[in-house]
Amino acid sequence: MNPRTQLAVLVTTILLLAGGSLGYVLHSTHRNPQLAAGDGSFTLEGPGLYFRDTATGRIAHQPLGTPRGARAGGGPACERFYAAGDTAVCLRREPGVPPRAYAIVLDRHLREVRRVAVPGIPNRARVSASGRMLSWTVFAVGDSYATSAFSTRTAILDLRSGYLIKSMEEIPLTLAGARYHAPDVNYWGVTFARDDNLFYATVSTKGRTYLVRGNMAAWSATALRENAECPSLSPDNTRIAFKKKVSDDTAAPWRLYVLDLATMREHPLAERGSVDDQAAWLDDRTVAYALPGRAGRASDTWAVPADGSGAPRLLAEGASSPVALG
């Protein structure tokens, strides 16, 4: 076969492969126009614990306190999930050349109302208590906070105005009392206050992480303290659950803590395992989180008292991205 013929065969093969992949995506879209949707019977209207079933990749729910039974499935397929008010956000990757990732906004019936292409691997997702404000974080480089070789992109979407902040790095940052500029600034793990204006997040720069408080109306963010990652604001807005780096061991670097925002005093929670998750408050007394699962499960969801007392208890086997809805 001469070089010209070889080139023609190669081009034809590539086109066939690309066409096959495109055909798969188009077929999937035609078969199910709302790729995030469930089977139609699953909604957010019932109280209980909602989470990602790691065996199926779909959102499921069960009554609180029943870790080994009463699970109902049929929700959308997501890699990260969160819900509040009448709104849910589902982060997922979809097949294609190249593969694409999306933040998909859903109503309480899990009907898709908007989708935003996201440039990376889905990692964190949050919705404000009212359902108005959404945020998500993706890894742009690398796949773990435990290494220094990562970069994140964190977005905020205001559903009322439709305004999308594609990267929080646009928000002016104050660090140590001065306006701070650096090319390595990364944000992740947003959590919203009840007023839909204030928020908390993690920012990293120069190998350090900080808890920041942001103000949407003032278009500003201010560092409050060092060594606090993936904050989660309590329902009463008085405390923040976060993961604190307590070891240089990359296999177990973190422990869950709770910070009192009035006094800025912190205390560790009873969970002694290394939690690489953005915790979720079940109520003002209880914090939930995911850990690597047992018996071959990808992850299990646990809960622990927020005051540092007690002991961890299993909430749901084979579960991640927990959120309690009343």
C-alpha positions, 0 to 999 in steps of 0.5 A: 500500500503506497503512502497516499493510500495509507493516508486515505485509509487512516482518514477514513477510519478516523471519520468512521470512528468519530461518526460512530461516537457522534452517532452514539451521542445523537442516538442517546440524546434522541432516545432520552432528550433529558439525559439527566432525567430519571424514570419520571417517578422519582422527585424531590417532594418526599422527605428523607436522605437523598444521595448518589447510589454508587452501584448505579450512579443514579440518585436514590433516597431513603428514610433517615435512619435506615441504612440497609433498607427502604431505598428508592432509586430511579433518579438521574445519573450524576457524579455529584449531586445536591438539592435544596428548595425546589432546585437540584444540581447534577454534575455528570460526564457524558460520552463523546469525542472528547467526553463532555461534562455538564452542570445540569439544573433540575427542578423538584420533579427532576426536569432539566431546566438548564445545563452548563458545560464545565471544563473538567472532572466533577467534584463539588456541588451546592445549592442555597437553602432557597434554591436560588444560588448554585455552585459547582467545582471541577478539577481542571488538572489532576484528580485529588486535593491531596497532591499539589498538581491540581487546578480547580474551576468553581462557578456560581449561578444565580437562577433568579437573574440568570447570571453565571460566574464561570470562574470565582477567580474573577472575584477580588480577594482580600488576604491578610488585610490587603488586596491579593493577586496571584496566578495560582489562586484556586477556589472550591467548595462553596456553601451559601448563607440563607440570604443568598448573598453571603457565601463561604469557600476555600481558596488556595495559593502558595501552598496554603488554604484559607476559609474565605467569606464572600459577598455577592452584592459587594463582589468581594471575598475575604480570607478569615483563617488558614487551613480550612477546606470544603466548608459547609454552613450549618442550617442556622448559619452559625457554624461551618463544618470543614476538613482540616489538614492534620497530617502530611500523609497523602493517604490520610491528611484530613479530619473533620472539624466544626468552626463557630463563626461567632468565636472562631473556635474550632473542635474536631468531630468524632470521625477520626478517619480522613474525610475527603468530602464536603460535609453536609448538615442533616440538621443543626446537630448532625453532619453527614459525609462519605468515606470509602465503602466496605465490602467492595462498595465505592463509598458509604455515607456516615453521620456524626454529632456536630458538637464533637460528641458521640460516634460515627453511625452508618447512614447509607451503604454504597452512597455519596453526595448526601443531602437531607430534605424535609 
